[in-house]
Amino acid sequence: AKASCERIKLQEQGDLDNELYLLSIFDSLMDFFADANGKELWMCKSMGMSAYHTSLLKFYGQRRLRYIYLVRDPRDVA
């Protein structure tokens, strides 16, 4: 989170807006949780996060932000 915040501050030449500030807190918590469980990466499965694509892209950059598109077979539900 710190590296992303520093990169944005250099690009914007100012402080983070509230949305990016909250995203940095979320990222720090998820990083901490992943480290505590011996994982290198974390993934958010919430589809609601896609509404914030612009902010996510600005915070994580194209190299880190990834989307996984799943197609499920509805016959497998029954």
C-alpha positions as protocol buffer text, in pm:
chain_id: "A"
residue {
  index: 1
  type: ALA
  ca { x: 0 y: 0 z: 0 }
}
residue {
  index: 2
  type: LYS
  ca { x: 282 y: 238 z: 83 }
}
residue {
  index: 3
  type: ALA
  ca { x: 440 y: 202 z: -262 }
}
residue {
  index: 4
  type: SER
  ca { x: 106 y: 263 z: -434 }
}
residue {
  index: 5
  type: CYS
  ca { x: 40 y: 572 z: -220 }
}
residue {
  index: 6
  type: GLU
  ca { x: 382 y: 713 z: -293 }
}
residue {
  index: 7
  type: ARG
  ca { x: 343 y: 651 z: -667 }
}
residue {
  index: 8
  type: ILE
  ca { x: 5 y: 828 z: -672 }
}
residue {
  index: 9
  type: LYS
  ca { x: 136 y: 1121 z: -468 }
}
residue {
  index: 10
  type: LEU
  ca { x: 417 y: 1169 z: -721 }
}
residue {
  index: 11
  type: GLN
  ca { x: 180 y: 1148 z: -1017 }
}
residue {
  index: 12
  type: GLU
  ca { x: -87 y: 1374 z: -866 }
}
residue {
  index: 13
  type: GLN
  ca { x: 160 y: 1594 z: -677 }
}
residue {
  index: 14
  type: GLY
  ca { x: -70 y: 1610 z: -380 }
}
residue {
  index: 15
  type: ASP
  ca { x: -248 y: 1411 z: -114 }
}
residue {
  index: 16
  type: LEU
  ca { x: -470 y: 1110 z: -172 }
}
residue {
  index: 17
  type: ASP
  ca { x: -841 y: 1169 z: -203 }
}
residue {
  index: 18
  type: ASN
  ca { x: -1068 y: 993 z: 47 }
}
residue {
  index: 19
  type: GLU
  ca { x: -1149 y: 699 z: -180 }
}
residue {
  index: 20
  type: LEU
  ca { x: -783 y: 617 z: -246 }
}
residue {
  index: 21
  type: TYR
  ca { x: -699 y: 671 z: 121 }
}
residue {
  index: 22
  type: LEU
  ca { x: -962 y: 414 z: 222 }
}
residue {
  index: 23
  type: LEU
  ca { x: -838 y: 179 z: -49 }
}
residue {
  index: 24
  type: SER
  ca { x: -486 y: 201 z: 95 }
}
residue {
  index: 25
  type: ILE
  ca { x: -622 y: 97 z: 438 }
}
residue {
  index: 26
  type: PHE
  ca { x: -812 y: -195 z: 278 }
}
residue {
  index: 27
  type: ASP
  ca { x: -497 y: -300 z: 91 }
}
residue {
  index: 28
  type: SER
  ca { x: -286 y: -287 z: 408 }
}
residue {
  index: 29
  type: LEU
  ca { x: -535 y: -502 z: 599 }
}
residue {
  index: 30
  type: MET
  ca { x: -554 y: -758 z: 319 }
}
residue {
  index: 31
  type: ASP
  ca { x: -173 y: -767 z: 288 }
}
residue {
  index: 32
  type: PHE
  ca { x: -143 y: -821 z: 663 }
}
residue {
  index: 33
  type: PHE
  ca { x: -402 y: -1101 z: 656 }
}
residue {
  index: 34
  type: ALA
  ca { x: -228 y: -1271 z: 361 }
}
residue {
  index: 35
  type: ASP
  ca { x: 113 y: -1250 z: 533 }
}
residue {
  index: 36
  type: ALA
  ca { x: -29 y: -1384 z: 859 }
}
residue {
  index: 37
  type: ASN
  ca { x: -160 y: -1688 z: 670 }
}
residue {
  index: 38
  type: GLY
  ca { x: 162 y: -1751 z: 476 }
}
residue {
  index: 39
  type: LYS
  ca { x: 24 y: -1631 z: 141 }
}
residue {
  index: 40
  type: GLU
  ca { x: 194 y: -1405 z: -111 }
}
residue {
  index: 41
  type: LEU
  ca { x: -123 y: -1274 z: -277 }
}
residue {
  index: 42
  type: TRP
  ca { x: -479 y: -1196 z: -181 }
}
residue {
  index: 43
  type: MET
  ca { x: -795 y: -1183 z: -387 }
}
residue {
  index: 44
  type: CYS
  ca { x: -1123 y: -999 z: -336 }
}
residue {
  index: 45
  type: LYS
  ca { x: -1420 y: -1195 z: -473 }
}
residue {
  index: 46
  type: SER
  ca { x: -1668 y: -911 z: -431 }
}
residue {
  index: 47
  type: MET
  ca { x: -1829 y: -812 z: -760 }
}
residue {
  index: 48
  type: GLY
  ca { x: -1916 y: -479 z: -601 }
}
residue {
  index: 49
  type: MET
  ca { x: -1553 y: -374 z: -626 }
}
residue {
  index: 50
  type: SER
  ca { x: -1585 y: -353 z: -1006 }
}
residue {
  index: 51
  type: ALA
  ca { x: -1787 y: -33 z: -959 }
}
residue {
  index: 52
  type: TYR
  ca { x: -1461 y: 128 z: -843 }
}
residue {
  index: 53
  type: HIS
  ca { x: -1255 y: 16 z: -1142 }
}
residue {
  index: 54
  type: THR
  ca { x: -1109 y: 360 z: -1210 }
}
residue {
  index: 55
  type: SER
  ca { x: -989 y: 403 z: -852 }
}
residue {
  index: 56
  type: LEU
  ca { x: -859 y: 46 z: -835 }
}
residue {
  index: 57
  type: LEU
  ca { x: -667 y: 93 z: -1159 }
}
residue {
  index: 58
  type: LYS
  ca { x: -524 y: 420 z: -1034 }
}
residue {
  index: 59
  type: PHE
  ca { x: -418 y: 262 z: -702 }
}
residue {
  index: 60
  type: TYR
  ca { x: -283 y: -74 z: -822 }
}
residue {
  index: 61
  type: GLY
  ca { x: -182 y: 4 z: -1179 }
}
residue {
  index: 62
  type: GLN
  ca { x: -223 y: -222 z: -1481 }
}
residue {
  index: 63
  type: ARG
  ca { x: 49 y: -462 z: -1369 }
}
residue {
  index: 64
  type: ARG
  ca { x: -118 y: -559 z: -1040 }
}
residue {
  index: 65
  type: LEU
  ca { x: -494 y: -521 z: -1096 }
}
residue {
  index: 66
  type: ARG
  ca { x: -648 y: -837 z: -1241 }
}
residue {
  index: 67
  type: TYR
  ca { x: -1002 y: -956 z: -1301 }
}
residue {
  index: 68
  type: ILE
  ca { x: -1103 y: -1320 z: -1322 }
}
residue {
  index: 69
  type: TYR
  ca { x: -1411 y: -1392 z: -1531 }
}
residue {
  index: 70
  type: LEU
  ca { x: -1586 y: -1714 z: -1427 }
}
residue {
  index: 71
  type: VAL
  ca { x: -1851 y: -1891 z: -1626 }
}
residue {
  index: 72
  type: ARG
  ca { x: -2033 y: -2153 z: -1423 }
}
residue {
  index: 73
  type: ASP
  ca { x: -2233 y: -2441 z: -1557 }
}
residue {
  index: 74
  type: PRO
  ca { x: -2584 y: -2390 z: -1411 }
}
residue {
  index: 75
  type: ARG
  ca { x: -2647 y: -2765 z: -1427 }
}
residue {
  index: 76
  type: ASP
  ca { x: -2379 y: -2812 z: -1162 }
}
residue {
  index: 77
  type: VAL
  ca { x: -2587 y: -2625 z: -899 }
}
residue {
  index: 78
  type: ALA
  ca { x: -2860 y: -2888 z: -861 }
}
